[in-house]
């Protein structure tokens, strides 16, 4: 039972999870405003505005900076991890989404004659634009600051 209390009182973990959750909720709100529809799949889905990956890792890095200091090896690890995740979100994962769009177009052009091996459509919204990553990163830092700075 003590381990559960420790886990639930881990401010760094709470800050990181809050960074992810706020970004995911904002995705639903942004889709509602821009597309005039509710898409609750955005709560758990990847891709879109803002990047929850970026918000997650930058809120983690900000919390670790407050807890351990900017000169700590742990902050250095979190900082580097943040850039790897953000690079991946706006690079590799974004290109994967573009490839899925092209493959789905090819499948669509086969129409009803598409072979069974194609199966269901591929997920296209996987990665992020650099702007979505930047907004997610700023959101994560702001959440980290709000969690640690006195109000």
C-alpha positions as CSV (number, residue, x, y, z in Angstrom):
1,X,0.0,0.0,0.0
2,X,2.9,2.3,0.7
3,X,4.1,1.9,-2.9
4,X,0.8,3.1,-4.2
5,X,0.9,6.2,-2.0
6,X,4.4,6.9,-3.1
7,X,3.4,6.6,-6.8
8,X,0.4,8.8,-6.4
9,X,2.5,11.4,-4.5
10,X,5.2,11.5,-7.1
11,X,5.0,15.1,-8.3
12,X,7.3,14.6,-11.3
13,X,5.1,11.7,-12.5
14,X,1.9,13.7,-11.8
15,X,3.2,16.6,-13.8
16,X,4.2,14.5,-16.8
17,X,0.8,12.7,-16.8
18,X,-1.0,16.1,-16.5
19,X,1.0,17.4,-19.5
20,X,-0.2,14.4,-21.5
21,X,-3.8,14.7,-20.3
22,X,-4.2,18.4,-20.9
23,X,-2.8,18.0,-24.5
24,X,-5.2,15.2,-25.2
25,X,-8.2,17.1,-23.9
26,X,-7.2,20.1,-25.9
27,X,-7.2,18.0,-29.1
28,X,-10.9,17.2,-28.5
29,X,-11.7,20.9,-27.9
30,X,-9.7,22.0,-31.0
31,X,-11.4,19.4,-33.2
32,X,-14.8,20.6,-31.8
33,X,-14.0,24.2,-32.6
34,X,-12.4,23.7,-36.0
35,X,-14.4,20.8,-37.4
36,X,-17.7,21.4,-35.5
37,X,-17.8,17.8,-34.2
38,X,-16.8,15.8,-31.1
39,X,-14.1,13.2,-31.7
40,X,-13.5,11.5,-28.4
41,X,-11.0,9.2,-30.1
42,X,-8.6,12.2,-29.8
43,X,-8.4,11.5,-26.0
44,X,-6.3,8.4,-26.7
45,X,-5.2,9.0,-30.3
46,X,-1.8,10.1,-31.5
47,X,-1.2,13.0,-33.9
48,X,-3.0,16.3,-34.0
49,X,-2.8,19.6,-32.2
50,X,-1.1,20.0,-29.8
51,X,1.5,17.2,-29.6
52,X,0.8,15.3,-26.4
53,X,4.2,13.5,-26.9
54,X,5.9,16.9,-26.7
55,X,3.8,18.1,-23.8
56,X,4.4,14.8,-21.9
57,X,8.2,14.9,-22.2
58,X,8.7,18.7,-21.7
59,X,6.5,18.7,-18.6
60,X,8.6,15.8,-17.3
61,X,11.8,17.7,-18.1
62,X,10.5,20.8,-16.4
63,X,9.5,18.9,-13.3
64,X,12.9,17.2,-13.1
65,X,14.6,20.6,-13.5
66,X,12.7,21.8,-10.4
67,X,13.3,18.6,-8.4
68,X,16.9,17.9,-9.3
69,X,18.3,21.1,-10.9
70,X,19.4,22.0,-14.3
71,X,22.9,20.6,-13.7
72,X,21.7,17.1,-12.7
73,X,22.4,14.1,-14.9
74,X,18.7,13.2,-14.6
75,X,17.7,16.5,-16.2
76,X,20.2,16.0,-19.0
77,X,18.6,12.5,-19.7
78,X,15.1,14.0,-19.7
79,X,16.2,16.9,-21.9
80,X,17.8,14.6,-24.5
81,X,14.8,12.3,-24.4
82,X,12.5,15.2,-25.0
83,X,14.3,16.1,-28.2
84,X,14.4,12.5,-29.4
85,X,10.6,12.2,-28.9
86,X,9.9,15.5,-30.5
87,X,12.1,14.8,-33.5
88,X,10.5,11.4,-33.9
89,X,7.0,12.9,-33.7
90,X,7.6,15.5,-36.3
91,X,9.9,13.4,-38.5
92,X,9.6,9.7,-38.6
93,X,6.0,9.4,-37.4
94,X,4.9,12.2,-39.6
95,X,6.4,10.5,-42.7
96,X,4.7,7.3,-41.7
97,X,1.4,9.1,-41.7
98,X,2.1,10.5,-45.2
99,X,3.0,7.0,-46.4
100,X,-0.3,5.7,-45.0
101,X,-2.2,8.4,-46.9
102,X,-0.6,7.3,-50.2
103,X,-1.2,3.6,-49.5
104,X,-4.8,4.3,-48.6
105,X,-5.2,6.2,-51.9
106,X,-3.8,3.2,-53.7
107,X,-6.2,0.9,-51.9
108,X,-9.1,3.3,-52.7
109,X,-8.2,3.3,-56.4
110,X,-8.6,-0.5,-56.5
111,X,-12.2,0.1,-55.3
112,X,-14.3,-3.0,-54.9
113,X,-11.6,-5.1,-56.7
114,X,-9.1,-4.5,-53.9
115,X,-7.6,-7.8,-52.8
116,X,-8.4,-9.0,-49.3
117,X,-4.7,-8.7,-48.4
118,X,-5.1,-4.9,-48.2
119,X,-7.4,-5.3,-45.2
120,X,-8.6,-2.1,-43.4
121,X,-7.4,1.4,-44.1
122,X,-4.1,2.5,-42.4
123,X,-4.1,5.2,-39.7
124,X,-3.0,8.4,-41.3
125,X,-2.9,10.8,-38.3
126,X,0.2,9.5,-36.6
127,X,2.8,12.3,-36.4
128,X,2.9,16.0,-35.9
129,X,3.8,19.1,-37.8
130,X,6.7,21.1,-36.4
131,X,4.1,23.7,-35.2
132,X,2.1,21.1,-33.3
133,X,5.3,19.8,-31.7
134,X,6.3,23.4,-30.7
135,X,2.9,24.1,-29.2
136,X,2.9,20.8,-27.3
137,X,6.4,21.6,-26.0
138,X,5.4,25.1,-24.8
139,X,2.3,23.6,-23.2
140,X,4.4,21.0,-21.3
141,X,6.8,23.7,-20.0
142,X,3.8,25.8,-18.9
143,X,2.3,22.9,-17.0
144,X,5.6,22.2,-15.4
145,X,5.9,25.8,-14.3
146,X,2.4,25.9,-13.0
147,X,3.0,22.7,-10.9
148,X,6.1,24.1,-9.3
149,X,6.0,27.8,-9.1
150,X,4.2,29.4,-6.2
151,X,0.9,31.0,-7.3
